[in-house]
């Protein structure tokens, strides 16, 4: 099956627990909560690893920003995954999950000095986002043994991705001219271990995008080698592998991607003395996106100019629909096979009119007290939470491979919300357990 097929495709949207089992979980852990499935995460990682089994020492650096919880990072780390970090907190999460050394790549993005220092302490690969960061890193911390630079291919690429934008408009990466200058500066400073990185797309399901990215990077690596004498240790092709949020969307064709990149590897890199280069990716969504669900309870039904279903969760639990106009499939517990006879806007309680999980969505008849399952929230779901309107972020649960469920992050409390205030506690009068 290829990405251009016109035939209807169906990606089942299945929750991995029975109705009775989920209701028992809700008795112990009240909604709303995000819940993840260990088995699905491990399967997603293994599929990616098998796709590049042919490549020398392929490494997946899980993008922690997708789901920043050490329990989930540890699941993939046990199977050999590294991490992609872009903050001090993410470095600490990586360390807590047992991922250290060059299994970490810190992709710099307007990076403060303390972040560089923590990365160096852990022995991480430093991936710089700008040529001026070389001097900043040297002055504020130290130069590492191995360094990488992020390439922005706007010089040869006009089109972009809806989420990450056109390369020329993106704040990330060095120009082609700067890339050559940056590696020359580092060579002159005595660094002799190098990697090369890019990140072009986000939530992309077209195989051709990733194959084209590989061609760009392989050809660039050869040109840099020929001009500067650098033999790269790794080429990081970035992340961006998408998932089918809609039931009628095709999943990304990993086999086509793997085969296409393999062909380019042997056509471009091997004849130019780069046949031992390690390939790397930094997928986040493709690892955990389909392995997570937001579970909520219906609080209200409102019928005015439209029919509204109000949940006990809101945009602070899942902001992708409001931020990107993104689709997330919705099912009603116990009514998965019921006919979709009503049209609803499914909303939260924020004082913002875009606090909607779905607009004009055809769903079964919904009643107050029904349990609503929002699918594919395992990446950029809980992670993008916030406290606007004083909303408190929900708990995170994990379904282990043996079927047991454990809480891996408790829900926030009002005490958490007020903990950073210096206002006298006696005036807040909070109830504590």
N, C-alpha and C positions, 0 to 999 in steps of 0.2 A: 504494500500500500504506500503510495507516495503523497507528498503534500499538495499535489494539484488535483487529486481525485475529486470528482464532483458528487460521487455517491454519498448518501446519508450515512454518517458514522455515529455510533452511540457509545459514549463513555459512561458506564454505570456510576451513579452517585450513591454509594452504599456506606452506611454507618456500621462500624465493626462490632457492634454490641446488639443484643436482643433488646426489645422494648422493656422487658422485665428487669434485665440487668441494668439498663440505664436508669430506670426509675429507682432502683436500689442505690445507685451511685448518688442520685439527686437527694435522696434522703440524708445521706452523709455529708455531701458537699452541695450546698444550695446553689442554684443557678444565679447569675450567669457564670460560666467557666469555659475556658478553652481546654480541649482534651485531645491528646496525641496518641498515636498508635505506634508502638515500638516496632512491630513486625513490618509495617509499611515503610517506615524510615529505613530499616535495614535492607529491605528489598530494593528501594529506590537507589540507595548507595551502591549495592552490589551490581545493579544493572549498569550504572555508569562505569564502575570499575571494570566490568566485563567488556564493555564497549571498547575500552582502551587497553585491553590485556596484551595487545601486540606491541604497545609502546614501551620504551625503556623506562621502568620505574615510574609509571604514571601516578600522579598524586592529585587527589581531590582535596582542596582546602575549603572546608565548609564555611560559607559566609555567615558568620555568627549573627550579623545584624538581622537576618531573616527570623531567627528564633533564639534570642540570647538567653539560653538556659543551659547550665552545665550538664544537667541530666541528659539532654538531647545531644549535646556535643559529645558526651562520653559514649553514647550508643554507637556513633559513627567512628569515634576514635578507636574503639575496640576492634573494629574491622580495618583500621589502618588510615583513616582519614586525618588530615591536618585541619588547620583553621585559617580563615581569612579574617583579619581584624582591622578595624578602622577607628578604634578608641581605646583609652586606657582600660575602661571597664571590660571591654571584649578581650583584652589581653589577660586580665585576671580570670575571666570565665574560662578561657583556654587553659590557663595554668591549673585552675581548679579541676578541670576535666582530664588532666594528665597530658595535655598537648603542649610540648615545649620544643625549644631548639628550632631547627629549620623546617619543622612541620608547620610552623606559624609563618604566615606572611603578613606583615603590617603594610597595608596600602595607605600611604600617606595622603591626607586631604586637609590642607590648612592645619598642619599638625603642630601641637604644642610640644615644648622641649621634654616635659615629663613623660609624654607618650613615647617619644623616641627612646628615652632612657629605660623605660620599662621593657620595651621591645628588645633592646640590646642586652638587658639583664637576662632575659629569657632565651637569648641566642637566636631571635627571630630573623628572618629575611626582611630587609628594609626595602620597600618598593616606593620610590620617590615619585611625586606628582608634578614636580616643577624643578627646573634647573637651579633656581636660587636656593632650593632646600639642601643642596650639597654643602654650601658654606654654613647655613644655619645649623645643620646636623653636626658639622665638624666643630663649630664654636660652642654649641649648647650641650653637646653630648660627646660623641666621637664617631669617626667613620667606621663602618662595620667591615667584616671580612668579605662579605658577599653583598652586592647591591643590585637593585633592579630599577628600571624606569618604566613608567606608564606612558604608552604612546597613544596620542590622539590622531587618528588617520584622516582628519578633515581635509588634508591636501589631496586625497584621492577618493574621498567618500562624501557624497552630498546628502544622501538620504540617511535618516536616523530612525530610531525606535520611539514609539509614542511615549514611553515612560522615561527613557534616558535622554531623548532629544537628539537633534542633529549634532554630529561631532563638532561642527564649527561653533555651535551655541553652548556646548558643554564646558563646564568649568574644569574638567579633568584632563590631565595628561600634558605631555610635551609635544611640540611640533616635530616634524621630521628633522629639520635643521637642528633644533635644540637637542634631540636625541643623540645625534652624532657628537655634538659639543659636550654633552653631559658625560658620555662614556670616555671621551678623550680626557676630560678633567680628572675623572676618577682613575684612569690609567696613570696619569701624571702624578697622582697622589699615592700611588703604590697599591691600589686595589687591583686584584687580578682574578676575582671570581664574580661572575655576572649572570643576571637573568634578564628577561625581556617580558613585558606585560602589556596587555590592553584589556579594555572592557567596553564593548560597543553597543550591546543590546541588553534589554531586560524583558523577561517574560516573552521571549521569542520562540515560536514553534516551527519556523521555517528552517529546514536543514541547510539550505543554501547559505543562510546568513553565517553559520558557524564554519562552514567549509571555506567561504570567502574570507572570513577572519583569519583562518589558518594560512591561507595563501598569502595574505598581506604580511602576516608576522614571519612566516618562513622566508619570504623574499627579503624582508627587511633584515632579518638575522644574518642572512648570507651577505648582504651588502655591507653591513657593519663589520662582519668578520673580514671581508676582503679589504676594507678600507683601514680598519684599526687593528686587525689581528686578534680580535676577541673571539674565543670559542665559548659560546654560552652553555651554562650548565642546565638551564631550564628556559622554556618558553611557556608563559602562562596565558592561555587563550581567554581568560576571564570566565564569567558565568553567563547568566541570562537565559538559560534553558527554561522554556515556558512549560506550563501545565494546562490541560484543557479544563478551564473553569466552567464552560458550558457543556452540557451532555452531548451536544451535536458537534463538538470540536475534536479534531484529530490530536492525539498526543504527539509529542515530538518524536521523530523517527531516529532513535539513537543509532540504529544499525547503519542508516544512510550517512549519518554524521561521522561515525567511526570509520566506515569504509572510505568516505571522501577524504578525510584528513589523513588516513593511512596512505592513500594514493599520493597525496601531495608530499607527505613526509619522505617517501622513497624517491619521488621525482625531484624534490628541491633540496632537502637537507642532506640526505645520505651522500649524493655525489659531491657535495661541497664540504665534506668532512664534519658534518654536524649530526651524524647518525646516532650518537649517544646522548643527544639532548633529551632531558626529561620533559615530557609534556605535563602541564598542570591545568586544572580548572578550579573555579571558585563558586560552584553552584550552591545556592541556598534554597530557593523556591523548589527546585527540582528534587531536593532531598526531603524537605519537610512540608511543603505546601499541601500536597494531597493527603498528608498524614495527620491533619488537624481539623477540628470542628469547633465552632462556637455554639454552645448549648444554652438556650434561653427559655424563659417562660413568658407566656402572654399575660400581660397585666390588664390591658384595656382594649376594647374595640370601640372605635369612634366612627360614626356615619354622618358626614356633612356633605360637602361637595364631592368628596371621594370617600372610599372606605379605608380606614386606617387600622392597622394592628400594632399596638404598642407593646414593646418587649421590656424586660427588666435589664437588658443590655442596651448599649447605645454606641455612637460613633467612637467613643473613647475605647471601646473594646475591639472595634473593627472599622477603620477609617478608609479602607480602600474604595468602597463604593462612593463615598463623598469626595475623596481626593482624586480618583482616576475615572469616576463613572464606571467602576468595575462591576462585573456580574459575579455574584456568588449564588450557587444553587441553594435552594431552601426546600427542606422537607419537614413534614409535621409528624412527630412520633406517633406511630399507630395508624397513620393515614397515608403511608407511603404509596399505597396502591389505589387510594381513593381518587375519584375524578376531580379535576381542577375546574371547579364550577364558579369560583368567585375571583374577583380582581381586587387586589389590595396594594396599598403602600405599606410596607413593613418598616416601622420607625422605632427610634429610641426617644429618650426624654430630654436630650440637650435642648437648650434654647437657641437652636439653629435649624432652619428649615431644610438644610441638606443632610440632617441626621436621619438618613434613610438607608436601610439595607437593600430595599427593592422598591421599585416604582412600577405601578400598574402590572404587578406580577399575578399571573393566574395560578391559584392555589386551591386546595380543597377548602371546604367550609371550616373556618377556624373559630374556636371558642376560647373565652378567657380560661386560663389554666392549662391550655395546650402547651406541649413542649416543642419548641422550634429548633431545628438543627440547621445551622448555616455551614455549608461545606467548603473545603479547601481553604481553611483559615490558618494552616500550619506555618505559613511564612508571611511576615509583614502583617500579622494580625495583632496578637497581644503585644508584639514588639513595638508597634507604633502607638501604643496607648498614651493617654495624657490625662490631666486632671482639670481641664476646663469645666466650669460650672460646679467645681468641687466633686466631680465624679471620681469614684475609686476604682482602681484597676482590679480586674477579676482574678480568680485563682487559675492555676494551670494544673491539669491532671495528666497522668500517663497510664495508658493501658500497656502493661507488660506482656511479653510474649506468652506467658502462662495464663493470661486472662485476668490477672489481678490488676487493681487500679490503685494508684497512689498519688497523693498530692505532691507536686514538685515545686509549686510556688503558692503560698497562701494568698488569699484576697487581701487587698489593702484595707486598712481601717482608718477611722477618723484620726486616731492617734498618729498614724503614719503621715496623714495629710498635714497635720499641724506640727509635726516633729521639728521642722526646720524654722519655725517661728520663734522669735524671742519674746513675743507677747506673754505676759504673765499667765502661767497655767491656771491660776485660780480664777481667772476671768473666762476661761474657755469652758470649764465645768464639764469636761468629757467624762463619760462613764468608761471605766476600764474593767476588764475581766479579772 
